[in-house]
Amino acid sequence: MKRLLRLTLLAAVLSLALAAPALAHGGNPDYRSVVNKVTPDVPGVSVEVLDYDSHMQLLDREGHEVVIYGYDGEPYARILEDGTVQVNERSPATYLNEDRFAEVTVPPIANPKAPPKWKTIDDSGTFIWHDHRMHYMSPTTPPQLQGVTKKTKVFDYRIPVKIDGRTGAVDGTLWWVGPANTSKLPFVIAGIVIVVLGAAAVLFARRRRREEGDGDGESGEDAGGAPKEAW
């Protein structure tokens, strides 16, 4: 539990330190990208939008295997049952997602038809990524929204996923809400809260499962009588 508290506090400090850059490089407050549903509906797996239309956050709290697919139908990222988070270095999405408008050079290694080359980037069971399917791919206002002053749907989107081998998707909608003079800070803070609480929940759930697993076997002491390390 002490480690959980330390990790949670560290995440909070780091998130606050990144809040200022996020204000300058985050989502567009004229839009709201909203997740409508995630299929298959599996307990412990949830997806949230951070900062208007900036990033997706997927939490895997209960040890499922989740695969997210890229723009050409290739495996882009995955969370393994033990919480390991990996990205496919051969997926073009790995590089295109580094910039809001995909203004990057995709390296030759990227080939959506090639077998995945997985790179581990985290072990928290949480993956945050920018996805071009969830926002409008231009800094200008869509022509059909010129002069519109009320909330209007821009488009529906679908991000293919697979959970425990079952094919599904993250289905959402991008909404236009019009120019606003509100500060982005509340949305950044909300994103920080989601990240911190989500990480804490994942770590707590995984520790609890480990403790329950230990309870089914030995009593928490090895043959020499020394207590086992819980982490």
N, C-alpha and C positions, 0 to 999 in steps of 0.2 A: 504493500500500500504506500509505503514511503517513496518508493521509486515512481509509482503512479503519480503521486503528488508532485514530485520533482519534474517529471516529464510534462505534466499539465502546465505547471508554472513556466517552464522553459518555453513551451509552445506559445503561451500567452505573451511572454516577453518578445519572442521572435516575431510574432504576428503584429504586435504593436510597432515594432521597429520597422516592419515592412508596410505599415499603413500609409505613410506619406508617399512612397513610390506608387502605391496602389491608386492613390487619388489621381495621380497624373497619368497612369498607364492602365487603368482598369476598364470597366465596361462603360457603355453609353447610357446615361440617365434618361435619354429619350425613349428607351425601350425597356421591356420587361420580358425576359425569357423564363418560362414557367414549365416545370416538369408536371405533366398530367398523370402519368402512371409509369410503372416499371413492371415489365413482364419477363419471366414468370414472377408472380408475387411471392417472394421468399422471405420469411421472417429473418430479420437481421441484416438485410441488404436494402440500402436506401440511397437516393440520389438527390442532391440539392444544387440549385444554381447560386453562385456567389457573385456579388457586385453587378446587379442588373442583368447583364448578358455576357459576363466575362469568362467565368470558369464553371465547370462541373465538378462536384465533389461526390465520389462514391465511397460509402462506408460499408465494410463487410464485418459485422460485429460477431458473427457466429460461425466462422470457419467454413464458408462456402468457397467454391472456386468460380471466379467471375472473369470472363474474357470480354473485352471491348474491341469492336471491329472498326477498322479505318475506312477511308473514303473509297477504296477499291475492293472492299470486302475482306481484306486481310486482317489477321490478328494484330492489333495495335498495342494493347496493354492487357495485363491480367493480374489478378490477386489470387494467390494460392491459398489453400486451406489453412496454412500456418501463418497467414498474414503477410507473406512475402509479396512485394509489389514489383512487377517487372514491365519493361517496355521492349517492344520489338525493334531492334536497330535496323531491320530491313523494311520496316513499314514507312512509307512516305509521310504518314501522319505524324510520326515522331518528330519530324523536322518542320513540317508545315504548321504544326500547332505552336511553334515557338514564337510566331508573330500573328497578331490579330487578323491581318489581312493576307497572311501566307506569303509575305514578301521576303522569301528566303530562297537560298539555293539548296536544292535537295541533292545530297551526295550520291555518288554512283552506287554505293552499297545498298541504297534503298531500292527494293524490288518487291512489289506486293505479291508476286507469284513465287518468290523464293521461300524456302523453309524459314521459319522465324529464327532470329538470333536474339535470345532474351538477355536483357541486362537488368540486374537487380538494382532498384533505386530506393527501396524503403522496406520496412518490415512491420508497419503499423496497421495493415489492413485498410488503409485509406489511400485513395488515389485522386488527385486534383489535376485536371487538365483543361486546356482551352480546346473547344471543339467548334469548327467553322459551320457546322450544321445548325448551331443554336443561335446564330446572330446574323445580321445583315452584313454582307461582305463588301461594304463600301462606306467611307466616311460621310458620303452625301446622303440626303434623305431620299427614300424611294419616290419616284415620280408620282405614283398613285396616292401618296400621302401629302403632297404639297397642299397647304392650306387646310389640312385636316386638324381639327382642334379637340376631337374626342378620342377616347381609347379605341383603337382599331387593330384587328388581327392582321399581321403581316404574312405569316405562313405557319403551317404545322411542320414539325420535323420529327425524324426518327433516327436514333443512334442504335445500331444493332449490337446486341450483347448475347452472351450465353452464360447461364448460371447452372452450375452442376451438370453440364452437358445438355441442358435444355435451352433451345433457341428462344430468344425474346428480344426486347428492345426497350430503350428509354424513349417514351413518346412525350413530346412537349409542344408548346406554342410560343411563338415570338409575337409580342404585342407592341404596338406603337402607342406611347402615352403622351407624346408631344414634348416640346421644350419645357424644362422646369428649372426654377431658380433655387431648388432645394440643394442642400449640401449632400455630397456623396458620403460624408463621414458616417452617418447612421448605417448605411449599407455595408461599409467596410467593417464597422464594429460588429454588425450582425454576422458577417462572414467570419470574423475572428472567433466569435462565440461558437459558431457551428463547428469550426475546425477544432477548437480546444475541447469542447464537450464531446465531439465525435471521437477524437483521439483517446480521451479519457474513457469513454464507454467501451471502445474496442479493447484497450488494454485491460480494463477491469473484467470484461467478459472472458477474454482469453485466459487471464490468470485464474478466474473462478473455475473454468473448465479444467485447467491443469491441476488445481487443488482437488477437484472432484475425482480426477483421474488418479491422483496419488492416493486418495482415500479408498479406492477400489483395490489397491495393491498393498504396499508396505505402509507403515504408519508415519512416514516422514523422516525416519532415521535409517541410516545405512547400517551395514553389518557391524561397523565399529562403534555405533551409538551416536555418531555425529549427525546433527540435523542437516537435512538436505537444503540446498539453496533453492528458493522458490522461483528465481528468475535466471 
